[in-house]
Amino acid sequence: MDPLGARSQFVDVQTLPTWQQQLGEEDGEETPRGRSDSGDSLLDGQRAFPSPFPCRPDINRKIILFTGDIALLNCTAIVNTSNESLSDKNPVSDGVHQLAGPELRDELLKLKGCRTGEAKLTKGFSLAARFIIHTVGPKYKTKYRTAAESSLYSCYRNIMQLAAEQSMASVGICVVSTTKRGYPLEDATHIAFRTVRRFLESHGNSIDAVVFAVTDAEESVYKKLLPLYYPRSADEEKACLPLIPADIGNSEGEPVVPERQIRIAEKPGTLEDDAEEENLESDLGRVGNHAFARMEGDVDKQRKLILQGQMSDAAVQKQHQRNYGRWLCRARAEDLSDIAALKALYQTGLDMCGRTVMVVVGRNIPVTLIDLEKALLYFIHVMDHIAVKEYVVVYFHTLTGEHNHLHADFLKTLYDIVDAKFKKNLKAFYYVHPTFRSKVSTWFFTTFSVSGIKDKVCYLDNLHQLFTCIKPEQIDIPPFVLEYDARVNGRYHPAHSSSL
């Protein structure tokens, strides 16, 4: 307690309103809203499929958004963001050092640095917080975006892990990705929120409060994105669902990089006692299908056979997989945000058979204005993890013009590049609002240019036909498609079931 009853400069986290409590205070403020149509019940039902971040009042009561100096927080621990030598000069670190006193600098010298993504603990010294968690955020470069995402995830995950291991009741977390390191604030905030959310869902019983401490410049981004990951009501959850990005990581919030996943056979091949030597190669082939478990053979000989057209089917398939892997690596590394902003390809709910539904909006593809190679990379980036299971595609040809039509050569290139799983697991291609010309061109393309797709194409003249395969609440349909269909085919009236 301060002498003579002087008011403390420190802020007790118990006096700060929680994120759940702020719901009533923000009635007059603008909240995120999904697309809406004037009273149309069909649009109201579109968001009915489950949110990956449902409303959890118990978690929301642990979340606090604080605008101010994190060094002033009176909580169990605060986070200090620094560099690998723990000597960085940035507003957060400067404020922490100024209030903690010179003992902190001496203590940091004993730690001998900290690697990117790691978290290390020291005392709080003269701070109100008992501990300081030091972490090092990644330097951001578009070329190495995947690595930066993984490192930033590790920062927040290790912070939460340390807080749980030390039985900390409250922890104040600053924006780890400093301006100096170049990480886009909004991208970094998505990772921070989903990582903390997933940790609290699984291991948050011992943690009473997580305080996101931000500056005035950072506050608007945090307020905009908090409802996506911590919705405070069913209405807020529904409104924010279409704003949640496609990439939400795995069950821990960690960025998923499919090509880095190692798949090991459940029962690796074993040799019988009386097995012949000639069976050795085939048995070893069952050990695994990842790179370091394959016997590559003579690479020069394989390339020679390719040139001579004498490669076996298995060797051709292996070569195709390598080629696809190169495209996938490029897709993971390149900045494709301009293509994503078109909203021409996105994931929605499930069809009647429980298969993932992917939507392609033809009118949103300005073929003459975009880099088609980047469009191809974006398709691979989005679809790679979808195509590992059965899926269907809904293509809205509604109100498309000549400038929206992808050339057959591009589509053939795409078909030739993608992995075999794309073709195998595609179970239906619903072509909505086709024209006579588009039907003819599609028939020629699926008959003479590609194989195995023709029988999967299903032409649908109206949305009523589509809803016999996919429930209305399981698909996010652009408003202009709904308006066109209502004008041409009449408004859709769902059949009311007598059962709940």
C-alpha angles and dihedrals in degrees: 000000000000116000119261090011094286113170113259119237089217123096119227108220090215089068093055120094115247122236090254092052091052091065093086093044093057099055090114095047128088113263128195113273133191122225112289138191123210102276095317108155091206093064091044089060097048095088094052097106111098121279116232086225106043123186109282112177090184090060094039089057088061095052121089128178111207124183109204145054111335089208089069095060117114101212137117094272141357129202124242118196115210144144131276093277091046090236101105121145109221133131094261096047093043092053093048093049093046094056098034094056134222093303089075093060091051091050092051091056088062092056092063094217135302130253123235110277095018127112127213131188133227135163119273094232108184094003123103087237114084094217141025121213110206119202137169120224122209127260107246124230122162091226091059098035095132092055091047092051092051093048093049090049088052090053094057094037093052091047091055092042091053091048091052094045091052092046092239115179095203137015131189114214123196127197099285095196103075123203089246090063092052101230111154106249097223094049091048092049092056090056093045095050098045093045094051091043094052091046093051090049092056107025107011102107094103095045117084101179139019112190118199103206114200141166125243090262092053097042098083093054092048092048091049095050102036094080091056093063101023107035111182099204141019090256092052090047091052094046093049098045096089090048095059110105120245092241107067097150126234129307090294095045092253116146110258118228105181096193090059094054113107114214115201122191115252092232111020114216115275129197122238117230091247096043116137121238092242090065092059096091095049092047093050089051089067094059093087145317100229121112100261093046095056125091101225099192123201105342093191091053091050092052091050091052090050091056090048093047091238100119118131119240091253092051092048090051091050091051090050091051090052091051092049089049090058091052091048092052090052091049091052094049102042127085104245098166093119091058092044090053090064090069089213094135126034143146121248132166136310132287125233090279094052095255123143114261119219119192126210117190109202096195090058093062110090094191095183094050105045135072101254093202090058088048089055091049091050091051090053092045093052099037103042096085092036094055094059086083134036113288142166131218126220112199117194107206088176116143094345121159135203090274089060098054116104113221118249091238091059092048091048090051090050091049092050094048103047121091122262091253090069091062097036097050098040101103102173140008110203111201106199122200096359123183125221090253093050091050091053095047091046091050092052092046096048092043103046108016106040135021133220096025103083096079091049095058113100120184115216120189095192143018092251088069090048091053091060086068102031125030113240092240090056098060131062105218121190112247093238090058091052091048093048093048092048090050096047103031104021129256116305116245113194117224112249115231120218092216127072 
